[in-house]
Amino acid sequence: MSVQERKQRERAERERLIVATARELAEQQGWDAVTTRRLAERIEYSQPVLYSHFRGKREIIGAVALQGATELAVALRAATAAADGPRARVTALARGYLDFAERNPAVYDALFQLDGGLPYAQEDTPEPLKDAFAALLETLAQVAGDGVEPGLFTELFWASLHGIATLTRTRRLPPEETEQRVKLLVDRLAVL
């Protein structure tokens, strides 16, 4: 291995460490606790080293969001893979989405609540974000109904899931009724 290759590998490892540490700190204490100073202390590198990877917290949030989008896409596809039939797939998709949001609140915030400097729903949207949407679309396009644009239907269904996830987490909706919300959403929106 050349010196250049070793340096690139070390740089990539440092970047992964920064993102993992930011994510861990955010999951434990919230995003307000994530500062470049605290990250530098935790990873045992100087702040200038941290800034050589990311210009600031916003870019770190963006990196966590991209990582989270990849994980969300995997989780959604895994949830729907074992389901048999359209109703079961849509229900599994909804549960998988809500489970992901509940298990990964800081990542979910990085994806959908905080400014990570990432463009959404544009030509230059990063591939992990496009793939997470595609994971929704793959199942929901099958139940959009005649004459309904599948992408638009997917946006509506996703917005409903996002509302349930966000309102439940902030205790605006009682969590014990989530299953009834999922059933109602599937029954009323999906053409099965």
C-alpha positions, 0 to 999 in steps of 0.5 A: 500500500502506498503512502497516499493510499494509507493517508486516504484510508486514514482520512476515511476512517477519521471521517467515519469516526466523526460521523459515528461519534456525532450520531452517538452523542446526538442519540444520547443527548440531542443535537444541541450537545453536538459541537465541534469542540465536544466532537474533537474532544471525544475523537481525540483530534484537534478541531482543525482536524475535524474542520479538515473533514467538515466545515461545521455542524451542518455538514456533519448533520448532512453526513449523518442524514446520508448514512441514515437514508441508506439505513432507512432504505435497507430497513424499508426493503427488509420490512416489505420483503417478507410481506405477502400481498399489497396490504401486508407490504404497505402495512409492513412499510408503514411499520418499518418506517415508524420503527426506524423513526422511533429507534433512531430519533437523532438520525431521523431529525438529521434526515427530516428536521434539521438543516444538513445542507442537502437538497431534497427532491431536486436533480442534485439530490444525493443518491442515498436520499433518492434511494430512501424515497425509491424504497417507499415508491417501490411498494406504494406505486403498486397501490396508488390507484388508477390515474394517480401519479405514483410519486405524488401518492408516495409523497402523500403517504410519506407525509402522513407517516412523517406526521405520525412519527413526529407527533407521536415522538413529541407526545402530541399523539398517544403512542398506544394508538399508532397501530390503529393509525397505520391501519386507518392510513393503509385502509383509506389511502392505499387502493388494495 
